[in-house]
Amino acid sequence: MHPPLTPHRHPMCVEIIEEFQKCHLDHPIGKFFGDCTELKVKLLHCFRQEKAVKRKVNFEQSKKLQERLKAIRKDENAET
């Protein structure tokens, strides 16, 4: 199972999403017998890479936020 295949949610995987959807349209019966499996594997791999990139960006943002909050707390403690 894969997440919804909306291109705006997965900008890194747009080409593979389009190929996968085209494969499903071109092979309405064959999709049940593995005609599109190779594309699905590529799609899942792309989703994993995309998630890893997002996770790294989110982690870096949270680190910056934690440092900023730590500085604010330090300033507040210094004032009292």
C-alpha positions, 0 to 999 in steps of 0.5 A: 500500500502506498500513500495518496499519489497526489503530485503536490505532496510528493514533488520528488516523485512526480515522474514516477507517479505519472508513469505508475498511474499511466501503467495502471491505465494501460494495463487494467487487468495486468496491474493485478498480475504484476505488470506495474510492480517494477514501477511500484517498487521504484515509487516506494523507494522514491517515497522512502528517499523523500521521507528521509530528506523531509526527516532530516530537514525537520530535525535541523529545524527542530534543532534550531528551535531548541537552541533558540528556546534554550537561549531565551530560557537562559536570558530569562534565568539571567534576568531573575 
